[in-house]
Structure formats: structure tokens, C-alpha cells
């Protein structure tokens, strides 16, 4: 009689081993394909924002304001009756990237709250047009997650009462008075961003603020394409940022109270907060900002720590504040959860991927500002000391971009 053929135990183990090897080879390829798809989706989101900026400019002959909205002007309840001119440029863009319904909620008065039945503390018992300050999570629009403003590679989700954004305005390569543009919350030039009355130092503040605010956006100022003298194709309008996850990643966490060293030597100030054993993380014991104004956690907030960055340190570098969320000195970096860099939106609407290794010149140069007594080489209108990255961030420094990026 003929015997029945069968697998031996050795043959079965060999087959299992081969299948395991094939799966091990396939999974990284699948993950890489998924990341490529997420990166493409992120680029498409940014492309839509670029088109929205151009359509906004066509409609209003100016770009949307970064830190715009309704001024304080001594309102009875300034946080509820006004937004203190703190709204991000993304708010004005809403109807231009298919968010008309959300825009109408914001631009009209309403009494809707996140928690039904909650008491509205705004004057008259309802929210005013353009809403309260963005830290009022009771206001429905500020708590709305807008998927078009999220990078699919960012693993962090907004909690109840929060709306994140991975896309931020480019403020150029300056530090001095860049975070609030030189105007206070009643839209007057002032040395105090929170002052609620007019100040007599207008002429001095104008020259000071103008010297350092060299980016595509200038906080609390109306900007137009004609102001971009270097050319839209040579200037970064916005960039990707990594939102905060309370895990002390250097690229997504804001470090506070770093003093004036952030302006005098940015690279050294950034290196001082990085853990030498784990360079992607911060040292322990630092004062960090995980609160209301954590990195990228409020899409409607134009304050520096939430929806702004500068072209000083390379992408995925630390984010530094000299004081707190109202500080006049900050260095905030672009970044992402993609591998090796981040997307930027060029003024002409193109989207490009910038690597962490982009030329950033001398990272310990003093940031451009009005004539600096400590360094005679720091003058208004100077060439950016931060290499190609810094040159891409300035709108009118007469720099020629000759290399590919």
C-alpha cells in the first residue's frame, strides 16, 4: 500500500520562518507607503491654504491679519466682549477653504456654548461678532476641530474644548517685538502689548517694530503682496509646526523664561535646553508651556506660541520664550511629525518640503533689529544672518535665492 505524504516538522518550521521574514520585510514598506500618503495629504491641505490666501487677497486687496480681530478699547469684559486683536490669519481664511458655516458662526453674534445651558459672561448674555479671546473654550467655534488644518502624521488629538492647527504664519527672522508686532491690544503702537490706553512713544515704536518684523506676516498689521519686494516665489508665507503632546519633545514644546540670550545667540540658547543623551527631547527641570498657549493647540489664536514661527533655527528645533505668552521676545521653529523636515507654503502658492539640514548660516548671530548698541553690524535692512532659511523668511531684504530648496 502507498503511504500518505505530509510535511515534516522541519519543513513546517522553515515555511513559518519564510513567512515571518516576508512579513517583516513587508510591514516597513506598508508603513512607508502610509506615511507617504499622509505627507501628500498634508501637502494638499497646505496647497488649499495657499489658494485661500490668494483668493482672500483678490477679494480684499490684502492678506488676512495675523493677530487681528476686535480691539480691546476698554471693553467691560475684554476677554468675552472682544478678542483683543489676537485672532490668527486662519480665522479670516475660513470661507476661502470651504469653512463658510464656521465663519458665519464667528462673524455673527450667538449664544451657543460648548456646554448647553452654560451662562455666557459676555455683555448682553451672548457672544459678540468675531467672538471672545481664544482661551474661552465655552465658545463653540474655538472648540471646533478643523480637519483641513491638521497634518495626518500628527498623532495628537485635541481634547474636548480645543482645536489644533499644524499650519502657522511666517514672521521672518527677527525677535525684537515680533511676537505682537509693536502694537498693543487696542491697536496703538506701544512698548506694552497689554496696555489698554494709548501711549506717547508711537514714532519710536514704529521704527523699532518695522526693523525686526521682516516676514510675510507682521502681527497686527495689514500686509499686501506688494509688500513682498523679494518676490512671492522667494518668500515663505507659512510653515508646518508640530503640535504639543506634553511629552517634552523639543520640536513641539515651548520653553519659557530663557532671557535675552535667545536674541543674542539663538543656536546656543536652543542647545542649552536639549538633552544631550536624547537630542529630540528637552532637559528635565525646564519651565515649559503646556497650558492654554501650548504649541499649535489653538488654531484661532494668533499669539506667537500657537500659530507662528521664525526662520532662525532649522526645522524641528526647540521653541523659546524669554518670558511668558505675552513676551516681546521669542524664537519659534517650524517642524512636523514627518521624517527629516517639514512643509512650507511659498508666497506664490507652491508647497515645498524643507529638510532639517537646510543652510541656516551663523545660528549665533544677533537677530536683525534697529541699530543694536551691542553689535554695530546689526542694522535695519541687513541681510539675514541665518543663511538660505533666513533669506526665505524675509519679504524685502533684497536677497537673491540662487540655490534650490
Buried (B, 14 or more C-beta within 10 A) or exposed (E): EEEEEEEEEEEEEEEEEEEEEEEEEEEEEEEEEEBEEBBEBBBEBBBBBBBBBBBBBEEEEBBBBBBBBBBBBEBEEBBBBBBBBBBBBBBBBBBBBEBEEBBEBBBEEBEBBBEEEEEBBBEEEEBBEBBBBBBBBBBBBBBBEBEBBBBBBBEBEBEEEBBBBBBBBBBBBBBBBBBBBBBBBBBBBBBBBEBBEEBEEEEBBEBBBBBBBBBBBBBBBEBEBEBBEBBBEBBBBBBBBBBBBEEBBBBBBBBBBBEEBBBBBBBEBBBBBBBEEEEEBBBEEBEBBBEBBBBBBBBBBBBBBBBBBBBBBBBBBBBBBBBEBBBBBBBBBBBBBBEEBBBBBBBBBBBBBBEBEBEBBEBBBBBBBBEBEEEEEBEBEBEBBBBBBBBBBBBBBEBEBEEEB
